[in-house]
Amino acid sequence: RRFGPVYVTLYGEANHYAGMPLYSVYQFGIGGEVKYRISPALSVTGFANVYNVNPMMSHAAYAFMNTSSYGGYVTIQGDRLGVDLGAERYYDPRIRGWDVAPIVTPKFKVGEVEFSIPVGGLIKSQMDNMNYRSHQPPPPPPPAQEPQRRHW
């Protein structure tokens, strides 16, 4: 729905995840997005998704399962190039808690087709990897070596 420069989107969702024969999950959710278009080249968007369960069935299936999240981003769009920049907070069932990821999505048009490449997850994994390495204790010093003795 559009209200002047404000766009509002609401939705409902129902998912059934069937894993092993004795384990299946029914997930119900609601969500929405509010976008304020400041100019043809600049807009601000806020979004939220809420689900009754955030299941963790396996690490292989994790990327394909929906979880609760909220966040916002700014879109800068030209005739051919654009980018979404922002942040998202999402529930991660692997750690049983909330985590934050950047939203960085370069976009470009070729003719009438628009391509977008979300690289926020890649940036987050690199930042987490650097943070993990920076909090590691320094390596232990090499064992002390006895001085060489000369035999005459």
Summary of the structure (lengths in Angstrom):
residues: 152
radius of gyration: 23.8
end to end distance: 95.5
largest distance: 96.8
contacts: 336
relative contact order: 0.11
helix: 12%
strand: 53%
